[in-house]
Amino acid sequence: MKRRKKPRPSTAARARDPAELSGFNPYLLRFIEWSASRGYSRRTTEARADHLKRFIRWCLERSLDRPQDVTRPILERYRRTLYHYRKESGEPLSFATQQQRLLPLRAFFKWLSRENLILSNPASELELPRVHRRLPAHILSREDIERVMAQTALHGELGVRDRAMLETLYSTGIRRFELTGLKLYDLDLRNGTLCVRAGKGERDRYVPLGSRAIGWLRRYIEDVRPELVIEPDEGHLFLHEFGEPFEKNRLSDRVKRYLRAAGIDKPGSCHLFRHAMATQMLENGADIRFIQAILGHAQLSTTDIYTHVTITKLKEVHALTHPAERSRERPSINASTDDAETLLASLAADDAEVDETDIASVEA
């Protein structure tokens, strides 16, 4: 397999973001530096910067060039703008997305007020949209999963890499950004475990790796990855054709192509495997507490024994209940309706991906 050459970037000078040239920018840089110094994750600080720059560009279109120009009515107007905004598909922004874009504003103006950089906080009474935690509408069946996996056989050595990625998503239920951040040293193929470092909320955790996923990972690492890597090897587990680690959107696009090829027309990509893994293990009799521990949920709605769950016990439960690991049919154990609804609601809340650190910083 010949590694592809990355297209050369355009020689045209990139136009600077208007937000970076505005009177807001010095305050924005200081706020982001403060956020990082407080221990907020890189994902949180980057998300804050992106959402604030979007708001700043909106302000510049209305001749508002400084934080001191922003008043409570202006923030309310921006909130209504988000509510009435329509995407290219004609769909509105979800309430979760609207909340994500407003939370950094509350944190930003609260910080400005604390630092005495503005006379009063215009966002102190800004009401956030109420997010309705609906259950996931689309969950892949075992048959759907196998059809998607089969599509990778049509793509040669790159299909081996893609099969290893899909099997890892399905076996472990890790999030998209957690997969793209994996390094070679995070894998323990001999003991069947995977270490997720700096997951959501900057928490580390160990999760079980099933035997089928281990087989595909070993094949990818031994036969395919050496053809993709560019020296010096920085140790990223999954590499793109250009020899670089996968970016989140690029990974989603690839997964979506496999879903479409399998005849599955459901919204979503990587998270569908997380949903499928969790619901199918629950249907096969796994205790909801073990599933939530594997998923890395910070709060368990049933009990707090999560902190005492060992990787050995998680591997045992995983081997007994994960569909890809069940070597023979076992008696079906029907999960209670309450457990199913609790798990699905937890997954739905995870979909919204509102970083709890943002909420905590605003309410502190």
Summary of the structure (lengths in Angstrom):
residues: 364
radius of gyration: 22.6
end to end distance: 53.6
largest distance: 68.6
contacts: 1063
relative contact order: 0.12
helix: 58%
strand: 4%
